[in-house]
Amino acid sequence: MNLTLSIDKNLLEKSRDAAKKKNTSVNNLVREYLKKLVNESEPQYAAEEFAQIARDSAGFSPDDWKLNRENLYDRY
């Protein structure tokens, strides 16, 4: 289904830049935003989003880092 939107020229330019950085289209950005908007209260969506963030974050920890209970409970 098609939808026509009227938006500010500056907003459109920034949206195009954001889409280009994410290697996608403005259309896809809007579609994904609307999906999140209508599904954000659904637990399954939250779980899928968490899993995606975890997958996207893989490799950002130092190789020698290990999860450790004592570190989890450290108070600063």
N, C-alpha and C positions, 0 to 999 in steps of 0.2 A: 504494500500500500504506500502511496506517496503522500507527502506532507510538504506544504510550502510555509516557510517561516520568514518573518521580516525581522532583521536584526541590524544593529548599528554596524557601519562599515568597519570601524576600528575593531569591534568584537570579532567580526568575520575574519579580518586579517590575522588577529592573534590566534583565532581558532585554527586557521590554516597552518600557521607556524607550529602550533602545538601538535596538530595531526601529523605534520611532516616529521617532527622530532620523534613521534611514536610510530612512524612508518605505517600510517593508516590514513583514513579520510575523515573529513568533518562529519560526513554522514554516519560513519561508524562510531565516532566519538559520541554523537547525539544518541544513537541507538543504544550504546552501552550505558550511557548515563541514564536513559529512561528505564532500561532493564533494572539497574541498581535502585532507582527511585521506587519502582513498584514492587520490587522484591526484597527490599532491605529489612523487612520485618520477618522474613521467612528464615528459620534456622538453617535450612539446607543451603540457602544462598550464602549465608555468613560462613558456613563451613567450607564451601567451595572457594569463596574469596580468600579465606585464611590459607587454604591449601595452595592457591595460586601465588599468594604473596610468599609463602614458604619456598615454593619451587623457584620463584624469581630471585629469591635471596640466596640461593645455594651458592656456596663458594665465597661468601663475603666474610667468613670467620677465618681467623688464623688456623693453619693446618694443625698446630699443636693444642688448640682449644678443646677442652672437654667440659661437658655439663657436669656440675658438681654441686651436691646439695648444700654444702657449706657456703659456697659462693651465692647461691640463691637466697640464703637467709642473712647474708652480710648486711649490716645497717651502716649507712654512711651519715 
